[in-house]
Amino acid sequence: MKIFRMLFLLLILGSLLQSCSKENQKIEVSGTLQQQGITTYQYGTHICGGYALRSNTIDLDLYVGQYVTVKGEKVPGYPVDGGPDYLEVEEVY
């Protein structure tokens, strides 16, 4: 009986760890980076590859009009109001 309890706990722990790691997966998106205009969903400062973007560390304005690849993490709680996924950009190349 103790073995079954231990296996059950290990299965639960494993599934929790797996779900946590999925939330922090890096996403790469390529396309022409554009400034965000007026939208119905009202989040993000820029768009690229169908994603709304923001960055607290990179000046995305430097890349407007350029074909780039951006790498970042999804912002929790988005998309909303029929908008796109929302990325916090950590790298641009």
QUIDA-V85296 format. One record per residue. N is the residue number from 1. RES is the residue in three letters. SS is DSSP state (alpha for helix, beta for strand, coil for the rest). Layout:
[[N:RES:SS] [N:RES:SS]]
This chain:
[[1:MET:coil] [2:LYS:alpha] [3:ILE:alpha] [4:PHE:alpha] [5:ARG:alpha] [6:MET:alpha] [7:LEU:alpha] [8:PHE:alpha] [9:LEU:alpha] [10:LEU:alpha] [11:LEU:alpha] [12:ILE:alpha] [13:LEU:alpha] [14:GLY:alpha] [15:SER:alpha] [16:LEU:alpha] [17:LEU:alpha] [18:GLN:alpha] [19:SER:alpha] [20:CYS:alpha] [21:SER:alpha] [22:LYS:alpha] [23:GLU:alpha] [24:ASN:coil] [25:GLN:coil] [26:LYS:coil] [27:ILE:beta] [28:GLU:beta] [29:VAL:beta] [30:SER:beta] [31:GLY:beta] [32:THR:beta] [33:LEU:coil] [34:GLN:beta] [35:GLN:beta] [36:GLN:coil] [37:GLY:coil] [38:ILE:coil] [39:THR:coil] [40:THR:coil] [41:TYR:coil] [42:GLN:coil] [43:TYR:coil] [44:GLY:coil] [45:THR:coil] [46:HIS:beta] [47:ILE:beta] [48:CYS:beta] [49:GLY:coil] [50:GLY:coil] [51:TYR:beta] [52:ALA:beta] [53:LEU:beta] [54:ARG:beta] [55:SER:coil] [56:ASN:coil] [57:THR:coil] [58:ILE:coil] [59:ASP:coil] [60:LEU:alpha] [61:ASP:alpha] [62:LEU:alpha] [63:TYR:alpha] [64:VAL:coil] [65:GLY:coil] [66:GLN:coil] [67:TYR:beta] [68:VAL:beta] [69:THR:beta] [70:VAL:beta] [71:LYS:beta] [72:GLY:beta] [73:GLU:beta] [74:LYS:beta] [75:VAL:coil] [76:PRO:coil] [77:GLY:coil] [78:TYR:coil] [79:PRO:coil] [80:VAL:coil] [81:ASP:coil] [82:GLY:coil] [83:GLY:coil] [84:PRO:coil] [85:ASP:coil] [86:TYR:beta] [87:LEU:beta] [88:GLU:beta] [89:VAL:beta] [90:GLU:beta] [91:GLU:beta] [92:VAL:beta] [93:TYR:coil]]
